[in-house]
Amino acid sequence: MKPRSEIADRWQTDVVLKRDVFSTVERGRFRTAECEVEAVLRRIDEVPWWSRPVARHLFTRESRALQRAGPLRIAPALLFSGRQELVRGWIDGVALHIARPHGDHAYFRSAKAVLRRLHRAGICHNDLAKEQNWLRGADGRCYLTDFQLAFCFSRRGRLFRVLAYEDLRHLLKHKRRYLPEALTPAELRVLARKSWFTRAWMATGKKVYRAITRGLFNFTDREGGGPRLVNDAPVIAARLREHPSVRDVAIVAFPDRRAGTGLYAFVEVNALLPEKDLRDFLSAKAGPAAPEHLQMSGALPRDNAGAVRTEILQLVAMNQLESIDSLIVNDSERAVIARIVAERRNLRDRFAF
């Protein structure tokens, strides 16, 4: 029998953000002693028995790290930590792969300051290669999230120094992608030299890790999208492009209350047609299940090179509309996005901002 929630009378779920064999992550509202706040809940009460030891280990590491990092105002505050439920504060911002801070000197100065504060507190994040663990707040500053793999140290020994070096190296890899002209000679030397720990991990442990997570668990996490975004979305997009009225397709993942992770297809068409026609076109040939949402538009937002701006479509799919405005570059793009937002399909899981 499922154990009773320790915070049943204090927590209200809005949407499931993620579900895998190690935890379920939900966004909602949590009642503290002072007021009700937006928050994120991680639960391990429904994980399979065979993954429970690892799930509990990761859960404990995150709780311990947030106890130290939360008060620094560089990570979510730890609002509650029980045996099987952990509640952390909500940070108003978007992940790095959505924010795409090209040329943003202030953001990367903030990011470097965040790492210094984290390491001074004796914490190494240990999972900063993932862009979704770096947030760009609504205030333009850097914040970190997802501390399941973090290490907390009582002293700065050799392992601490190695892991702190790797945290910095991963930051510089992101800086190389978005702000390469600002890399200093010292930073370039760090980028060119992996630690002995990383070299050993890539030669041995990483191969075993991938074999277990991707082979045994079928666990993928490309930008938080999961296996459907990795495996099904390309097949669905290719099939939709075969339709004579379709010019282009962009598919993103979004948190879905029922499925955990859903697919949202934005379809650029020459002439609008009933959605049922496109769904019938998809179902006429065997393949993955159709996207939960399918929206047609006469135009999709594009960058100067002509590529679809999936980071904006991702925010539309997740109903994080308040984060879109800072990404729009001109009035023409604003008009395209306004039409897409007005006709968006994912209203069931809309948050009241």
C-alpha positions as CSV (number, residue, x, y, z in Angstrom):
1,M,0.0,0.0,0.0
2,K,1.3,3.5,-0.9
3,P,2.4,5.3,2.2
4,R,0.6,8.5,3.2
5,S,2.2,11.7,2.1
6,E,3.9,13.7,4.8
7,I,2.7,16.9,3.2
8,A,-0.7,15.9,1.8
9,D,-2.4,18.9,3.4
10,R,0.4,21.4,2.4
11,W,1.0,20.5,-1.2
12,Q,-1.1,21.0,-4.4
13,T,0.2,19.6,-7.7
14,D,-0.2,21.6,-10.9
15,V,1.8,19.4,-13.3
16,V,4.2,16.5,-13.4
17,L,7.5,17.8,-14.7
18,K,9.3,14.5,-15.0
19,R,8.9,10.8,-14.1
20,D,11.6,8.1,-14.2
21,V,12.8,5.1,-12.3
22,F,14.5,7.3,-9.7
23,S,11.8,9.8,-8.8
24,T,8.7,11.8,-9.8
25,V,9.1,15.6,-10.0
26,E,6.0,17.8,-9.8
27,R,5.5,21.5,-9.9
28,G,2.8,23.1,-7.7
29,R,2.2,25.1,-4.6
30,F,3.5,24.5,-1.0
31,R,2.1,26.0,2.1
32,T,4.9,27.2,4.4
33,A,4.4,28.6,8.0
34,E,4.1,32.1,6.5
35,C,2.4,31.7,3.1
36,E,1.8,29.6,0.0
37,V,4.6,29.6,-2.5
38,E,5.4,28.1,-5.9
39,A,7.6,25.0,-5.5
40,V,8.9,21.8,-6.9
41,L,8.3,18.4,-5.2
42,R,10.6,15.3,-5.7
43,R,9.0,12.0,-4.6
44,I,10.5,8.6,-4.4
45,D,7.5,6.8,-3.0
46,E,6.5,5.2,-6.4
47,V,9.9,4.1,-7.8
48,P,10.4,0.4,-8.6
49,W,11.9,-1.8,-5.8
50,W,15.0,-2.5,-7.8
51,S,15.9,1.2,-8.2
52,R,15.0,2.3,-4.7
53,P,18.5,2.1,-3.2
54,V,19.9,4.4,-5.9
55,A,16.9,6.6,-5.8
56,R,17.2,7.1,-2.0
57,H,20.9,7.8,-2.3
58,L,20.3,10.5,-4.9
59,F,17.4,11.9,-2.9
60,T,19.6,12.2,0.2
61,R,22.5,13.9,-1.7
62,E,20.1,16.5,-3.1
63,S,18.6,17.2,0.3
64,R,22.0,17.6,1.9
65,A,23.3,19.9,-0.9
66,L,20.3,22.1,-0.9
67,Q,20.5,22.6,2.9
68,R,23.9,24.3,2.2
69,A,23.2,25.9,-1.2
70,G,19.7,27.2,-0.7
71,P,20.7,30.0,1.8
72,L,23.3,31.2,-0.7
73,R,20.5,32.3,-3.1
74,I,22.2,30.6,-6.0
75,A,20.0,27.5,-5.9
76,P,16.4,26.6,-4.9
77,A,15.6,26.9,-1.2
78,L,15.0,23.6,0.6
79,L,11.4,24.0,2.0
80,F,10.8,20.5,3.2
81,S,12.7,17.2,3.4
82,G,11.2,14.0,4.6
83,R,11.7,10.3,4.1
84,Q,10.3,10.2,0.6
85,E,9.4,13.7,-0.3
86,L,11.5,16.8,-0.8
87,V,10.2,20.3,-1.6
88,R,12.4,23.0,-3.1
89,G,11.6,26.5,-4.1
90,W,10.7,27.5,-7.6
91,I,13.2,29.8,-9.5
92,D,11.6,32.1,-12.0
93,G,13.8,31.5,-15.0
94,V,14.5,29.2,-17.9
95,A,17.2,26.6,-18.6
96,L,20.3,27.5,-20.5
97,H,19.4,25.5,-23.6
98,I,16.2,27.6,-23.8
99,A,17.7,31.0,-22.8
100,R,20.6,30.6,-25.2
101,P,22.5,33.6,-23.8
102,H,24.6,34.5,-26.8
103,G,26.8,37.4,-26.1
104,D,25.5,37.8,-22.6
105,H,28.7,38.9,-20.6
106,A,26.7,39.6,-17.4
107,Y,25.2,36.1,-17.3
108,F,28.6,34.4,-17.5
109,R,30.1,36.7,-14.9
110,S,27.2,35.8,-12.6
111,A,27.7,32.1,-13.4
112,K,31.4,32.2,-12.4
113,A,30.4,34.0,-9.2
114,V,27.8,31.3,-8.5
115,L,30.5,28.6,-8.8
116,R,32.8,30.4,-6.4
117,R,30.1,30.7,-3.8
118,L,29.1,27.1,-4.3
119,H,32.7,25.8,-3.9
120,R,33.4,28.1,-0.9
121,A,30.4,26.4,0.8
122,G,32.2,23.0,0.2
123,I,29.7,21.8,-2.5
124,C,30.6,20.4,-5.9
125,H,27.6,20.1,-8.2
126,N,29.1,17.3,-10.4
127,D,26.4,17.5,-13.1
128,L,26.9,20.8,-14.8
129,A,27.6,19.4,-18.3
130,K,23.7,19.5,-18.7
131,E,22.5,22.8,-19.9
132,Q,19.1,22.2,-18.1
133,N,20.9,22.4,-14.7
134,W,22.0,26.0,-15.4
135,L,19.1,28.5,-15.2
136,R,18.9,32.1,-16.4
137,G,16.7,33.9,-14.0
138,A,14.1,36.5,-14.8
139,D,16.6,39.0,-13.3
140,G,19.3,37.8,-15.8
141,R,21.4,36.1,-13.2
142,C,22.6,32.5,-13.0
143,Y,21.1,29.9,-10.8
144,L,21.8,26.2,-10.4
145,T,19.3,23.3,-10.0
146,D,19.2,19.5,-9.7
147,F,21.7,18.6,-7.0
148,Q,21.1,14.8,-7.0
149,L,24.8,14.1,-7.9
150,A,26.3,16.9,-5.7
151,F,29.1,16.2,-3.2
152,C,29.3,18.0,0.1
153,F,32.8,18.3,1.6
154,S,33.9,19.2,5.1
155,R,37.4,20.1,3.8
156,R,39.0,20.9,0.5
157,G,40.9,17.7,-0.2
158,R,42.1,16.3,-3.5
159,L,38.8,15.0,-4.7
160,F,37.1,18.3,-3.9
161,R,39.7,20.2,-6.0
162,V,39.2,17.8,-8.9
163,L,35.4,18.0,-8.9
164,A,35.5,21.8,-8.5
165,Y,37.8,22.0,-11.5
166,E,35.3,19.9,-13.5
167,D,32.4,22.2,-12.5
168,L,34.5,25.1,-13.8
169,R,35.4,23.3,-17.0
170,H,31.8,22.6,-17.8
171,L,30.9,26.2,-17.2
172,L,33.6,27.2,-19.7
173,K,32.2,24.7,-22.3
174,H,28.9,26.5,-22.1
175,K,30.7,29.9,-22.3
176,R,32.6,28.6,-25.4
177,R,29.2,27.9,-27.0
178,Y,27.5,31.2,-26.2
179,L,30.3,33.7,-25.6
180,P,33.5,32.3,-27.2
181,E,35.0,35.8,-27.8
182,A,35.2,36.4,-24.0
183,L,37.3,33.3,-23.1
184,T,40.6,34.3,-21.5
185,P,43.9,32.5,-22.1
186,A,43.6,30.8,-18.7
187,E,40.1,29.6,-19.4
188,L,41.2,28.2,-22.7
189,R,43.9,26.2,-20.9
190,V,41.2,24.8,-18.6
191,L,39.1,23.8,-21.5
192,A,42.0,22.0,-23.2
193,R,42.8,19.9,-20.1
194,K,40.4,17.4,-18.6
195,S,41.2,16.2,-15.0
196,W,42.6,12.7,-14.4
197,F,39.2,11.8,-12.8
198,T,37.3,12.7,-16.0
199,R,39.7,10.9,-18.3
200,A,39.4,7.8,-16.2
201,W,35.6,8.1,-16.0
202,M,35.3,8.5,-19.8
203,A,37.5,5.5,-20.5
204,T,35.7,3.2,-18.1
205,G,32.8,4.2,-15.9
206,K,30.9,6.3,-18.5
207,K,30.7,3.3,-20.8
208,V,29.2,1.2,-18.1
209,Y,26.8,4.0,-17.0
210,R,25.5,4.4,-20.6
211,A,25.1,0.7,-21.0
212,I,23.0,0.5,-17.9
213,T,20.9,3.7,-18.2
214,R,20.3,3.6,-21.9
215,G,20.3,-0.1,-22.4
216,L,18.8,-1.6,-19.3
217,F,16.6,1.4,-18.1
218,N,16.0,3.0,-21.6
219,F,16.8,6.2,-19.8
220,T,17.5,9.2,-21.9
221,D,17.5,12.9,-20.9
222,R,18.3,15.1,-23.9
223,E,17.5,18.6,-22.6
224,G,15.0,17.0,-20.2
225,G,12.9,15.5,-23.1
226,G,13.2,11.8,-22.3
227,P,13.0,8.9,-24.7
228,R,10.0,10.1,-26.7
229,L,11.8,13.3,-27.8
230,V,14.9,11.3,-28.7
231,N,13.3,8.3,-30.3
232,D,9.8,9.2,-31.5
233,A,10.0,12.9,-32.4
234,P,12.3,12.5,-35.4
235,V,10.1,9.8,-36.9
236,I,6.9,11.9,-36.4
237,A,8.6,15.0,-37.9
238,A,9.8,13.1,-41.0
239,R,6.3,11.7,-41.5
240,L,4.6,15.1,-41.2
241,R,7.0,16.6,-43.7
242,E,5.8,14.2,-46.3
243,H,2.4,15.9,-46.3
244,P,2.1,18.2,-49.4
245,S,0.9,21.2,-47.3
246,V,3.7,21.0,-44.7
247,R,6.8,23.2,-45.0
248,D,8.5,22.4,-41.8
249,V,8.0,20.8,-38.3
250,A,9.4,21.5,-34.9
251,I,8.7,19.1,-32.0
252,V,9.4,19.8,-28.4
253,A,8.7,18.0,-25.1
254,F,6.6,19.4,-22.3
255,P,5.5,18.2,-18.9
256,D,2.2,16.3,-19.2
257,R,0.0,15.5,-16.2
258,R,-1.0,12.1,-17.5
259,A,1.9,10.9,-19.5
260,G,4.7,12.5,-17.5
261,T,6.3,13.9,-20.7
262,G,4.3,14.8,-23.8
263,L,5.2,15.9,-27.3
264,Y,4.0,19.1,-28.9
265,A,4.4,19.4,-32.7
266,F,4.4,22.9,-34.3
267,V,3.7,22.5,-38.0
268,E,4.4,25.2,-40.6
269,V,1.9,24.9,-43.4
270,N,1.2,26.5,-46.8
271,A,-2.5,26.5,-46.1
272,L,-4.4,25.8,-42.9
273,L,-6.3,22.5,-42.8
274,P,-8.2,20.6,-40.2
275,E,-6.0,19.1,-37.5
276,K,-7.9,15.8,-37.9
277,D,-6.5,15.6,-41.5
278,L,-2.9,15.7,-40.2
279,R,-3.6,13.2,-37.4
280,D,-5.2,10.9,-40.0
281,F,-2.2,11.3,-42.2
282,L,0.1,10.3,-39.3
283,S,-2.1,7.3,-38.3
284,A,-2.3,6.0,-41.9
285,K,1.2,4.6,-41.5
286,A,2.5,2.5,-38.6
287,G,4.8,4.4,-36.3
288,P,5.0,6.1,-32.9
289,A,2.0,7.5,-31.1
290,A,0.9,10.9,-32.4
291,P,1.9,14.0,-30.4
292,E,-0.3,15.0,-27.6
293,H,-0.6,18.5,-29.2
294,L,-0.4,19.4,-32.8
295,Q,-0.6,23.1,-33.8
296,M,-0.5,24.4,-37.4
297,S,0.8,27.9,-38.2
298,G,1.6,29.9,-41.3
299,A,5.0,30.7,-40.0
300,L,7.4,29.6,-37.2
301,P,9.9,31.9,-35.5
302,R,13.3,31.7,-37.1
303,D,16.8,33.0,-36.3
304,N,19.0,34.9,-38.8
305,A,20.3,31.6,-40.3
306,G,16.7,30.4,-40.9
307,A,16.6,27.8,-38.2
308,V,13.4,27.4,-36.2
309,R,13.7,29.0,-32.7
310,T,12.7,25.9,-30.8
311,E,13.6,27.6,-27.5
312,I,10.7,29.9,-27.9
313,L,8.3,27.1,-29.0
314,Q,9.5,25.1,-25.9
315,L,8.3,28.0,-23.6
316,V,4.9,28.1,-25.5
317,A,4.5,24.3,-25.0
318,M,5.3,24.6,-21.3
319,N,3.1,27.7,-20.8
320,Q,6.0,29.7,-19.5
321,L,4.8,32.7,-21.5
322,E,6.3,35.3,-19.1
323,S,9.8,34.2,-20.2
324,I,9.3,34.7,-23.9
325,D,9.4,38.4,-24.2
326,S,13.1,38.8,-23.4
327,L,13.9,36.4,-26.2
328,I,12.1,38.2,-29.0
329,V,14.4,40.2,-31.3
330,N,12.0,42.3,-33.4
331,D,8.4,43.3,-34.1
332,S,8.0,40.9,-37.0
333,E,9.0,37.9,-34.8
334,R,6.7,39.3,-32.0
335,A,3.8,39.1,-34.4
336,V,4.6,35.5,-35.4
337,I,4.9,34.4,-31.8
338,A,1.7,36.3,-30.7
339,R,-0.3,34.3,-33.2
340,I,1.2,31.0,-32.0
341,V,0.6,31.9,-28.4
342,A,-3.0,32.9,-29.1
343,E,-3.7,29.5,-30.7
344,R,-1.7,27.3,-28.3
345,R,-3.1,23.9,-27.4
346,N,-1.6,23.1,-24.0
347,L,-4.2,24.9,-21.9
348,R,-5.0,22.0,-19.5
349,D,-1.7,22.3,-17.6
350,R,-1.6,26.1,-17.7
351,F,-0.2,27.8,-14.6
352,A,-1.7,30.9,-13.2
353,F,1.2,33.3,-13.2
